Amino acid sequence: MGVLVTVGAAAAWVGGSCAVAQALRSHAEAARAKRLHAIASGAAERARPSAGLAEAVVRRAQDLSRAQAPLAGWARLGTASFEGRVRKAGLERRVTVDGLARTRLEAVALCAVAGAVAGAGASGQLALAGAVAGAAAGAGLVPWALGRCVEARARALKGCLSETIEVLCLGLRSGLSLDRSIELYASCFEGDFARELDEARMEWQSGLATREAALRRLAATYEAPLLARVVDAIVRSARFGSPLADTLESLAVEARQTRKADVEEAVMKAPVKMMVPVGTLILPSMLILVLGPVLLDLAQGW
């Protein structure tokens, strides 16, 4: 009887272990498939670089954009460049120029107070200098956050533009129309650009705008000359009847080469960035370990 209990317990343990191993294997395979799909669709780079301070600035501007109180004229000084950056950052539906101006005023006040408090411990002159420096830093916080969003949007587009053009080429060479190719791409791929491209397609199909106007409006929201060339090729093909698939194929090759060059540049910058922690953390420790005993011997000899 004891032998049967032992055998049953061993069998149950083996079966449970196999079940747990199978579950872990399935989870790992699902995570790997999800990661590969994210890399293939460019989703790994679609995360906004506005994470952190820039994201906090954008969220605050979004909250303040809902305010109905009008701003004074002096508060809008220097906001002429905000409109272009907001459009290229893809934030037209989230923030307004008044919201960014209010955020800039809050940043100036908070940074000025922080600078004054930091310098007040030493002297009044340092408190005044800290307040001025903090106000200057706060004034540049909103443009910096918008610039980060613009860079992230352009970087995300570079990661997915080549695959977008290739899918459109495959659709056109398979006998599909451009509209159907765009619809197929938007249904199979995720991301901001796929969604915005599909929205532009629905816009000209519903008659709210012409195809040229919708595509050029989409290209104006990205800081990417290659996308503007793709739009020009589509417009020229629709206007003059020139073959579009060949032109898009050459642009896809150029997009892949540009993407490859960007990756190689990032890889080449990695050793240079690694020199900073090596020079500031590892090298002083090594010098202390190597020269410390020698300096102690010299000090004892003196």
Backbone hydrogen bonds in HBPLUS format (Angstrom, degrees):
<---DONOR---> <-ACCEPTOR-->    atom                        ^
c    i                          cat <-CA-CA->   ^        H-A-AA   ^      H-
h    n   atom  resd res      DA  || num        DHA   H-A  angle D-A-AA Bond
n    s   type  num  typ     dist DA aas  dist angle  dist       angle   num
A0005-VAL N   A0001-MET O   3.06 MM   4  6.40 157.0  2.12 148.1 154.4     1
A0006-THR N   A0002-GLY O   2.89 MM   4  6.12 156.4  1.95 145.7 152.6     2
A0007-VAL N   A0003-VAL O   2.84 MM   4  6.08 164.0  1.87 153.6 157.9     3
A0008-GLY N   A0004-LEU O   2.79 MM   4  5.95 158.6  1.83 147.0 153.6     4
A0009-ALA N   A0005-VAL O   2.86 MM   4  6.04 158.0  1.91 146.9 152.9     5
A0010-ALA N   A0006-THR O   2.88 MM   4  6.11 157.9  1.93 149.1 155.6     6
A0011-ALA N   A0007-VAL O   2.86 MM   4  6.06 158.5  1.90 148.5 154.6     7
A0012-ALA N   A0008-GLY O   2.88 MM   4  6.08 157.9  1.93 147.0 153.4     8
A0013-TRP N   A0009-ALA O   2.86 MM   4  6.07 153.4  1.93 145.1 152.6     9
A0014-VAL N   A0010-ALA O   2.86 MM   4  6.11 162.7  1.89 151.8 156.2    10
A0015-GLY N   A0011-ALA O   2.81 MM   4  5.99 164.1  1.84 150.0 155.0    11
A0016-GLY N   A0012-ALA O   2.86 MM   4  6.00 158.4  1.91 145.5 151.6    12
A0017-SER N   A0013-TRP O   2.85 MM   4  6.02 155.1  1.91 146.0 153.5    13
A0018-CYS N   A0014-VAL O   2.89 MM   4  6.14 160.7  1.93 151.0 156.1    14
A0019-ALA N   A0015-GLY O   2.94 MM   4  6.15 154.9  2.01 144.8 152.0    15
A0020-VAL N   A0016-GLY O   2.86 MM   4  6.07 160.5  1.90 149.6 154.7    16
A0021-ALA N   A0017-SER O   2.83 MM   4  6.04 161.7  1.87 150.8 156.4    17
A0022-GLN N   A0018-CYS O   2.83 MM   4  5.99 156.9  1.88 146.7 153.2    18
A0023-ALA N   A0019-ALA O   2.89 MM   4  6.10 154.8  1.96 145.4 152.5    19
A0024-LEU N   A0020-VAL O   2.87 MM   4  6.12 160.5  1.91 151.2 156.5    20
A0025-ARG N   A0021-ALA O   2.84 MM   4  6.02 155.0  1.90 145.7 153.3    21
A0026-SER N   A0022-GLN O   2.85 MM   4  6.05 158.4  1.90 147.5 153.3    22
A0027-HIS N   A0023-ALA O   2.89 MM   4  6.10 158.1  1.93 147.1 153.4    23
A0028-ALA N   A0024-LEU O   2.89 MM   4  6.08 157.4  1.94 147.0 153.2    24
A0029-GLU N   A0025-ARG O   2.88 MM   4  6.11 159.4  1.93 148.9 154.7    25
A0030-ALA N   A0026-SER O   2.88 MM   4  6.07 156.5  1.93 147.3 154.0    26
A0031-ALA N   A0027-HIS O   2.90 MM   4  6.10 158.3  1.95 147.7 153.8    27
A0032-ARG N   A0028-ALA O   2.84 MM   4  6.02 154.0  1.91 145.9 153.6    28
A0033-ALA N   A0029-GLU O   2.85 MM   4  6.04 159.7  1.90 147.1 152.7    29
A0034-LYS N   A0030-ALA O   2.91 MM   4  6.08 156.7  1.96 145.4 152.0    30
A0035-ARG N   A0031-ALA O   2.89 MM   4  6.07 153.4  1.96 143.5 150.9    31
A0036-LEU N   A0032-ARG O   2.86 MM   4  6.08 160.2  1.90 151.8 157.0    32
A0037-HIS N   A0033-ALA O   2.90 MM   4  6.07 154.9  1.97 144.9 152.0    33
A0038-ALA N   A0034-LYS O   2.94 MM   4  6.14 148.7  2.04 141.2 149.9    34
A0039-ILE N   A0035-ARG O   2.95 MM   4  6.23 154.3  2.01 147.0 153.8    35
A0040-ALA N   A0036-LEU O   2.82 MM   4  6.01 162.2  1.86 149.3 154.7    36
A0041-SER N   A0037-HIS O   2.95 MM   4  5.99 152.1  2.03 142.6 149.5    37
A0043-ALA N   A0038-ALA O   2.73 MM   5  4.77 127.0  2.01 150.3 155.4    38
A0042-GLY N   A0039-ILE O   3.21 MM   3  5.12 156.7  2.27  99.1 106.0    39
A0045-GLU N   A0042-GLY O   3.23 MM   3  5.82 152.5  2.30 112.2 118.7    40
A0046-ARG N   A0043-ALA O   3.16 MM   3  4.83 153.0  2.23  93.6 101.8    41
A0055-GLU N   A0050-SER O   2.21 MM   5  4.34 101.2  1.79 141.7 146.6    42
A0056-ALA N   A0052-GLY O   3.03 MM   4  6.31 152.3  2.11 147.7 155.8    43
A0057-VAL N   A0053-LEU O   2.97 MM   4  6.27 152.8  2.04 150.4 157.7    44
A0058-VAL N   A0054-ALA O   2.99 MM   4  6.27 159.2  2.03 149.3 154.5    45
A0059-ARG N   A0055-GLU O   2.92 MM   4  6.12 161.1  1.95 149.7 154.9    46
A0060-ARG N   A0056-ALA O   2.98 MM   4  6.13 156.8  2.03 144.7 151.1    47
A0061-ALA N   A0057-VAL O   2.94 MM   4  6.17 156.0  2.00 146.8 153.6    48
A0062-GLN N   A0058-VAL O   2.87 MM   4  6.11 147.3  1.97 144.8 154.3    49
A0063-ASP N   A0059-ARG O   2.96 MM   4  6.25 152.4  2.04 146.2 153.1    50
A0064-LEU N   A0060-ARG O   2.93 MM   4  6.17 160.9  1.96 150.4 155.6    51
A0065-SER N   A0061-ALA O   2.90 MM   4  5.93 125.4  2.20 136.3 149.7    52
A0066-ARG N   A0063-ASP O   3.38 MM   3  5.91 160.1  2.42 108.8 114.1    53
A0067-ALA N   A0064-LEU O   3.18 MM   3  5.49 163.5  2.21 108.6 113.7    54
A0075-ALA N   A0072-ALA O   3.13 MM   3  5.43 134.9  2.34 102.2 114.1    55
A0076-ARG N   A0073-GLY O   3.13 MM   3  5.45 149.1  2.23 105.7 114.5    56
A0077-LEU N   A0074-TRP O   3.38 MM   3  5.47 167.1  2.40 105.0 107.8    57
A0079-THR N   A0076-ARG O   3.23 MM   3  5.58 148.5  2.34 138.1 133.0    58
A0082-PHE N   A0079-THR O   3.12 MM   3  5.17 150.9  2.21 100.6 109.6    59
A0085-ARG N   A0081-SER O   3.42 MM   4  6.59 163.8  2.44 145.8 150.3    60
A0086-VAL N   A0082-PHE O   2.78 MM   4  5.89 155.7  1.84 154.3 161.3    61
A0087-ARG N   A0083-GLU O   3.06 MM   4  6.25 156.6  2.11 146.8 152.6    62
A0088-LYS N   A0084-GLY O   3.05 MM   4  6.28 161.8  2.09 147.4 152.2    63
A0089-ALA N   A0085-ARG O   2.85 MM   4  5.90 131.5  2.09 139.4 152.2    64
A0091-LEU N   A0086-VAL O   3.08 MM   5  5.32 168.0  2.10 161.7 159.9    65
A0090-GLY N   A0087-ARG O   3.22 MM   3  5.31 159.3  2.26 102.4 108.7    66
A0094-ARG N   A0091-LEU O   3.06 MM   3  5.08 154.3  2.13 104.1 112.2    67
A0095-VAL N   A0091-LEU O   3.03 MM   4  5.92 172.8  2.03 164.2 162.2    68
A0100-LEU N   A0096-THR O   3.04 MM   4  6.37 152.9  2.12 146.2 153.1    69
A0101-ALA N   A0097-VAL O   2.87 MM   4  6.14 150.7  1.95 145.4 154.2    70
A0102-ARG N   A0098-ASP O   2.89 MM   4  6.15 157.6  1.94 150.2 155.6    71
A0103-THR N   A0099-GLY O   2.97 MM   4  6.17 154.5  2.04 141.6 149.1    72
A0104-ARG N   A0100-LEU O   2.87 MM   4  6.09 148.9  1.97 143.7 152.1    73
A0105-LEU N   A0101-ALA O   3.02 MM   4  6.32 154.0  2.09 147.0 153.3    74
A0106-GLU N   A0102-ARG O   3.02 MM   4  6.34 161.1  2.05 150.8 155.5    75
A0107-ALA N   A0103-THR O   2.91 MM   4  6.10 157.9  1.96 147.0 153.6    76
A0108-VAL N   A0104-ARG O   2.88 MM   4  6.07 158.5  1.93 149.5 155.2    77
A0109-ALA N   A0105-LEU O   3.02 MM   4  6.25 163.7  2.05 149.4 153.5    78
A0110-LEU N   A0106-GLU O   2.89 MM   4  6.06 172.2  1.90 156.2 158.6    79
A0111-CYS N   A0107-ALA O   2.91 MM   4  5.88 166.6  1.92 148.9 153.4    80
A0112-ALA N   A0108-VAL O   2.93 MM   4  5.92 150.6  2.02 141.2 149.7    81
A0113-VAL N   A0109-ALA O   3.00 MM   4  6.21 161.2  2.03 150.0 154.7    82
A0114-ALA N   A0110-LEU O   2.92 MM   4  6.14 161.0  1.95 149.6 155.3    83
A0115-GLY N   A0111-CYS O   2.89 MM   4  6.03 157.1  1.94 144.7 150.8    84
A0116-ALA N   A0112-ALA O   2.92 MM   4  6.11 155.2  1.98 146.2 153.3    85
A0117-VAL N   A0113-VAL O   2.91 MM   4  6.12 161.7  1.95 152.9 157.5    86
A0118-ALA N   A0114-ALA O   2.97 MM   4  6.11 155.5  2.03 144.2 151.2    87
A0119-GLY N   A0115-GLY O   3.05 MM   4  6.23 149.7  2.14 143.3 150.6    88
A0120-ALA N   A0116-ALA O   2.88 MM   4  5.86 126.1  2.17 141.4 155.5    89
A0122-ALA N   A0119-GLY O   3.24 MM   3  5.76 154.7  2.31 111.5 117.8    90
A0123-SER N   A0119-GLY O   3.37 MM   4  6.61 159.6  2.41 171.0 165.1    91
A0127-ALA N   A0123-SER O   3.11 MM   4  6.35 145.8  2.24 138.1 147.9    92
A0128-LEU N   A0124-GLY O   2.98 MM   4  6.28 155.5  2.05 147.6 153.1    93
A0129-ALA N   A0125-GLN O   2.89 MM   4  6.17 161.3  1.92 148.8 154.5    94
A0130-GLY N   A0126-LEU O   2.76 MM   4  5.85 155.0  1.82 143.6 150.9    95
A0131-ALA N   A0127-ALA O   2.92 MM   4  6.12 150.1  2.01 142.4 150.3    96
A0132-VAL N   A0128-LEU O   3.00 MM   4  6.29 159.0  2.04 150.0 155.1    97
A0133-ALA N   A0129-ALA O   2.90 MM   4  6.10 164.5  1.93 150.8 155.5    98
A0134-GLY N   A0130-GLY O   2.81 MM   4  5.88 156.2  1.86 144.2 151.5    99
A0135-ALA N   A0131-ALA O   2.93 MM   4  6.07 155.0  1.99 144.3 150.9   100
A0136-ALA N   A0132-VAL O   3.02 MM   4  6.27 156.4  2.08 147.1 153.3   101
A0137-ALA N   A0133-ALA O   2.94 MM   4  6.19 156.6  1.99 147.2 153.9   102
A0138-GLY N   A0134-GLY O   2.84 MM   4  6.04 155.7  1.90 148.5 155.4   103
A0139-ALA N   A0135-ALA O   2.94 MM   4  6.13 147.5  2.05 143.8 152.1   104
A0140-GLY N   A0136-ALA O   3.25 MM   4  6.51 141.2  2.41 140.1 149.0   105
A0141-LEU N   A0138-GLY O   3.25 MM   3  5.07 159.9  2.29  98.5 104.5   106
A0144-TRP N   A0140-GLY O   3.16 MM   4  6.15 150.6  2.25 136.9 145.4   107
A0145-ALA N   A0141-LEU O   2.95 MM   4  6.21 156.7  2.01 149.4 155.4   108
A0146-LEU N   A0142-VAL O   2.98 MM   4  6.25 161.8  2.02 156.8 161.5   109
A0147-GLY N   A0143-PRO O   2.87 MM   4  6.03 152.6  1.95 143.6 151.8   110
A0148-ARG N   A0144-TRP O   2.96 MM   4  6.26 150.4  2.05 147.5 155.1   111
A0149-CYS N   A0145-ALA O   3.09 MM   4  6.39 155.7  2.15 145.6 151.8   112
A0150-VAL N   A0146-LEU O   2.92 MM   4  6.19 155.6  1.98 150.2 157.0   113
A0151-GLU N   A0147-GLY O   2.96 MM   4  6.16 162.6  1.99 149.6 153.9   114
A0152-ALA N   A0148-ARG O   2.93 MM   4  6.13 158.8  1.97 148.1 154.1   115
A0153-ARG N   A0149-CYS O   2.95 MM   4  6.10 157.0  2.01 146.1 152.2   116
A0154-ALA N   A0150-VAL O   2.98 MM   4  6.20 160.9  2.01 150.9 155.8   117
A0155-ARG N   A0151-GLU O   2.88 MM   4  6.03 155.3  1.94 147.1 154.4   118
A0156-ALA N   A0152-ALA O   2.88 MM   4  6.03 153.8  1.95 146.3 153.1   119
A0157-LEU N   A0153-ARG O   3.04 MM   4  6.23 151.1  2.13 141.5 149.3   120
A0158-LYS N   A0154-ALA O   3.05 MM   4  6.32 152.6  2.13 144.6 151.5   121
A0159-GLY N   A0155-ARG O   3.24 MM   4  6.50 141.8  2.39 138.1 147.5   122
A0159-GLY N   A0156-ALA O   3.19 MM   3  5.17 125.7  2.50  92.6 106.3   123
A0160-CYS N   A0157-LEU O   3.13 MM   3  5.34 143.7  2.27 102.8 112.7   124
A0161-LEU N   A0157-LEU O   2.79 MM   4  5.56 133.5  2.00 158.3 167.7   125
A0164-THR N   A0160-CYS O   3.05 MM   4  6.22 148.5  2.16 145.4 154.7   126
A0165-ILE N   A0161-LEU O   3.00 MM   4  6.26 164.2  2.03 154.5 157.0   127
A0166-GLU N   A0162-SER O   3.00 MM   4  6.20 156.7  2.05 146.0 153.0   128
A0167-VAL N   A0163-GLU O   2.95 MM   4  6.09 156.6  2.01 144.5 150.0   129
A0168-LEU N   A0164-THR O   3.04 MM   4  6.29 158.9  2.09 148.8 154.7   130
A0169-CYS N   A0165-ILE O   2.87 MM   4  6.12 152.1  1.95 146.1 154.2   131
A0170-LEU N   A0166-GLU O   2.92 MM   4  6.19 159.8  1.96 149.6 154.5   132
A0171-GLY N   A0167-VAL O   2.94 MM   4  6.18 158.0  1.99 147.9 154.0   133
A0172-LEU N   A0168-LEU O   2.93 MM   4  6.14 159.2  1.98 148.8 154.2   134
A0173-ARG N   A0169-CYS O   2.89 MM   4  6.06 162.8  1.92 154.3 159.0   135
A0174-SER N   A0170-LEU O   2.98 MM   4  6.03 127.1  2.27 136.2 149.2   136
A0174-SER N   A0171-GLY O   3.27 MM   3  5.08 135.0  2.48  90.0 102.3   137
A0176-LEU N   A0171-GLY O   2.88 MM   5  5.23 148.5  1.98 167.5 157.1   138
A0175-GLY N   A0172-LEU O   3.22 MM   3  5.35 162.0  2.25 104.7 109.4   139
A0181-SER N   A0177-SER O   2.92 MM   4  6.11 150.0  2.01 145.3 154.2   140
A0182-ILE N   A0178-LEU O   2.94 MM   4  6.17 157.5  1.99 150.2 155.4   141
A0183-GLU N   A0179-ASP O   2.95 MM   4  6.20 156.6  2.00 145.9 152.8   142
A0184-LEU N   A0180-ARG O   2.89 MM   4  6.08 150.7  1.98 142.6 150.4   143
A0185-TYR N   A0181-SER O   2.94 MM   4  6.18 155.5  2.00 145.8 152.4   144
A0186-ALA N   A0182-ILE O   2.93 MM   4  6.15 163.5  1.96 152.0 156.1   145
A0187-SER N   A0183-GLU O   3.08 MM   4  6.19 141.6  2.23 138.9 148.6   146
A0188-CYS N   A0184-LEU O   3.22 MM   4  6.33 132.9  2.45 140.5 151.1   147
A0188-CYS N   A0185-TYR O   3.25 MM   3  5.33 138.1  2.44  98.4 109.4   148
A0189-PHE N   A0185-TYR O   3.00 MM   4  5.95 139.4  2.17 153.1 161.6   149
A0195-ARG N   A0191-GLY O   3.19 MM   4  6.37 159.9  2.23 145.4 151.0   150
A0196-GLU N   A0192-ASP O   2.88 MM   4  6.09 163.4  1.91 153.3 158.1   151
A0197-LEU N   A0193-PHE O   2.84 MM   4  5.93 155.8  1.89 149.5 156.1   152
A0198-ASP N   A0194-ALA O   3.06 MM   4  6.18 155.0  2.13 141.9 148.4   153
A0199-GLU N   A0195-ARG O   2.92 MM   4  6.18 148.4  2.02 144.6 153.9   154
A0200-ALA N   A0196-GLU O   2.96 MM   4  6.21 151.5  2.04 143.2 150.3   155
A0201-ARG N   A0197-LEU O   3.02 MM   4  6.32 152.1  2.10 142.8 150.4   156
A0202-MET N   A0198-ASP O   2.98 MM   4  6.27 163.0  2.01 150.4 154.0   157
A0203-GLU N   A0199-GLU O   2.92 MM   4  6.08 138.7  2.10 138.2 150.3   158
A0204-TRP N   A0200-ALA O   3.09 MM   4  6.49 157.2  2.15 153.7 156.3   159
A0205-GLN N   A0201-ARG O   2.95 MM   4  6.09 150.4  2.03 149.2 158.7   160
A0206-SER N   A0202-MET O   2.99 MM   4  5.92 145.2  2.11 136.4 143.7   161
A0208-LEU N   A0203-GLU O   3.07 MM   5  5.44 137.7  2.25 170.3 167.7   162
A0207-GLY N   A0204-TRP O   3.38 MM   3  5.06 153.7  2.45  91.3  98.8   163
A0214-ALA N   A0210-THR O   2.97 MM   4  6.15 167.0  1.99 154.8 158.3   164
A0215-LEU N   A0211-ARG O   2.98 MM   4  6.08 165.6  2.00 151.7 155.7   165
A0216-ARG N   A0212-GLU O   2.94 MM   4  6.00 161.2  1.97 147.8 153.7   166
A0217-ARG N   A0213-ALA O   2.93 MM   4  5.99 148.4  2.03 142.5 151.2   167
A0218-LEU N   A0214-ALA O   3.02 MM   4  6.26 148.6  2.13 140.5 148.9   168
A0219-ALA N   A0215-LEU O   2.90 MM   4  6.19 157.9  1.94 149.9 155.8   169
A0220-ALA N   A0216-ARG O   2.98 MM   4  6.10 141.2  2.14 138.2 147.9   170
A0221-THR N   A0218-LEU O   3.15 MM   3  5.45 150.8  2.24 105.2 113.6   171
A0222-TYR N   A0219-ALA O   3.25 MM   3  5.56 165.9  2.27 111.2 114.1   172
A0228-ALA N   A0224-ALA O   3.42 MM   4  6.82 154.1  2.49 146.2 153.0   173
A0229-ARG N   A0225-PRO O   3.05 MM   4  6.41 144.5  2.18 143.7 153.5   174
A0230-VAL N   A0226-LEU O   2.99 MM   4  6.33 147.5  2.10 143.9 152.7   175
A0231-VAL N   A0227-LEU O   2.97 MM   4  6.27 159.0  2.01 150.5 155.5   176
A0232-ASP N   A0228-ALA O   2.93 MM   4  6.16 154.6  2.00 141.7 149.1   177
A0233-ALA N   A0229-ARG O   2.94 MM   4  6.16 151.7  2.02 143.6 150.8   178
A0234-ILE N   A0230-VAL O   3.02 MM   4  6.33 154.5  2.08 148.3 154.8   179
A0235-VAL N   A0231-VAL O   2.92 MM   4  6.16 164.9  1.94 154.8 158.9   180
A0236-ARG N   A0232-ASP O   2.86 MM   4  5.95 160.5  1.90 147.6 153.4   181
A0237-SER N   A0233-ALA O   2.92 MM   4  6.00 152.1  2.00 141.7 149.3   182
A0238-ALA N   A0234-ILE O   3.01 MM   4  6.22 157.5  2.06 147.0 152.8   183
A0239-ARG N   A0235-VAL O   2.96 MM   4  6.09 142.1  2.11 142.5 153.1   184
A0240-PHE N   A0236-ARG O   2.90 MM   4  5.87 164.7  1.93 149.7 153.3   185
A0241-GLY N   A0237-SER O   2.81 MM   4  4.89 133.7  2.02 128.6 136.9   186
A0248-LEU N   A0244-LEU O   2.95 MM   4  6.14 164.5  1.97 157.0 161.6   187
A0249-GLU N   A0245-ALA O   2.91 MM   4  6.05 147.8  2.01 144.3 153.3   188
A0250-SER N   A0246-ASP O   3.16 MM   4  6.46 156.7  2.21 147.9 152.3   189
A0251-LEU N   A0247-THR O   3.06 MM   4  6.34 152.3  2.14 145.2 153.5   190
A0252-ALA N   A0248-LEU O   2.82 MM   4  6.03 142.9  1.96 143.7 153.9   191
A0253-VAL N   A0249-GLU O   3.09 MM   4  6.41 152.5  2.17 144.8 151.1   192
A0254-GLU N   A0250-SER O   3.10 MM   4  6.37 156.6  2.15 142.3 148.6   193
A0255-ALA N   A0251-LEU O   2.84 MM   4  6.07 150.1  1.93 142.9 151.5   194
A0256-ARG N   A0252-ALA O   2.94 MM   4  6.22 155.1  2.01 148.3 154.1   195
A0257-GLN N   A0253-VAL O   3.01 MM   4  6.26 157.1  2.06 147.6 154.0   196
A0258-THR N   A0254-GLU O   2.90 MM   4  6.12 155.8  1.96 147.6 154.3   197
A0259-ARG N   A0255-ALA O   2.93 MM   4  6.11 158.2  1.98 145.6 151.7   198
A0260-LYS N   A0256-ARG O   2.88 MM   4  6.07 156.3  1.94 146.9 153.5   199
A0261-ALA N   A0257-GLN O   2.91 MM   4  6.12 155.4  1.97 146.1 152.5   200
A0262-ASP N   A0258-THR O   2.98 MM   4  6.24 152.9  2.05 146.7 153.8   201
A0263-VAL N   A0259-ARG O   3.01 MM   4  6.29 156.5  2.07 148.4 154.5   202
A0264-GLU N   A0260-LYS O   2.95 MM   4  6.17 161.9  1.98 150.4 155.4   203
A0265-GLU N   A0261-ALA O   2.93 MM   4  6.09 151.3  2.01 142.9 151.0   204
A0266-ALA N   A0262-ASP O   2.96 MM   4  6.23 155.5  2.02 145.0 151.4   205
A0267-VAL N   A0263-VAL O   2.92 MM   4  6.19 154.2  1.99 148.7 156.0   206
A0268-MET N   A0264-GLU O   2.94 MM   4  6.15 153.5  2.01 145.5 152.4   207
A0269-LYS N   A0265-GLU O   3.05 MM   4  6.27 135.9  2.25 140.8 152.2   208
A0270-ALA N   A0267-VAL O   3.23 MM   3  5.30 143.2  2.37  98.2 108.3   209
A0273-LYS N   A0269-LYS O   3.03 MM   4  6.34 155.7  2.09 155.0 162.2   210
A0274-MET N   A0270-ALA O   2.96 MM   4  6.20 144.1  2.09 149.2 159.9   211
A0275-MET N   A0272-VAL O   3.22 MM   3  5.37 146.2  2.35  98.7 108.2   212
A0276-VAL N   A0273-LYS O   3.30 MM   3  5.79 152.5  2.38 108.3 114.9   213
A0278-VAL N   A0274-MET O   3.32 MM   4  6.43 157.3  2.37 143.9 150.5   214
A0279-GLY N   A0275-MET O   2.80 MM   4  5.77 157.3  1.85 142.5 148.4   215
A0280-THR N   A0276-VAL O   3.02 MM   4  6.10 148.3  2.12 148.6 157.2   216
A0281-LEU N   A0277-PRO O   2.90 MM   4  5.47 150.6  1.98 140.5 145.9   217
A0283-LEU N   A0278-VAL O   2.84 MM   5  5.92 164.6  1.87 171.5 172.3   218
A0286-MET N   A0282-ILE O   3.00 MM   4  6.27 159.3  2.04 156.8 162.9   219
A0287-LEU N   A0283-LEU O   2.97 MM   4  6.21 158.2  2.02 154.7 160.6   220
A0288-ILE N   A0284-PRO O   2.98 MM   4  6.20 153.9  2.05 146.8 153.4   221
A0289-LEU N   A0285-SER O   2.98 MM   4  6.26 159.4  2.03 150.1 155.4   222
A0290-VAL N   A0286-MET O   2.92 MM   4  6.08 155.7  1.98 149.0 155.7   223
A0291-LEU N   A0287-LEU O   2.77 MM   4  5.62 162.3  1.80 147.0 152.9   224
A0292-GLY N   A0288-ILE O   2.75 MM   4  4.93 132.9  1.97 126.6 136.7   225
A0295-LEU N   A0291-LEU O   2.91 MM   4  6.09 161.4  1.95 157.4 162.2   226
A0296-LEU N   A0292-GLY O   2.98 MM   4  6.22 153.6  2.05 152.8 160.6   227
A0297-ASP N   A0293-PRO O   2.96 MM   4  6.17 157.6  2.01 148.0 153.3   228
A0298-LEU N   A0294-VAL O   2.98 MM   4  6.24 157.4  2.03 147.1 153.6   229
A0299-ALA N   A0295-LEU O   2.91 MM   4  6.08 150.6  2.00 142.4 150.4   230
A0300-GLN N   A0296-LEU O   2.95 MM   4  6.19 153.6  2.02 147.1 153.7   231
A0301-GLY N   A0297-ASP O   2.93 MM   4  6.11 148.8  2.02 143.9 152.8   232
A0302-TRP N   A0298-LEU O   3.08 MM   4  6.31 141.9  2.23 140.4 149.4   233
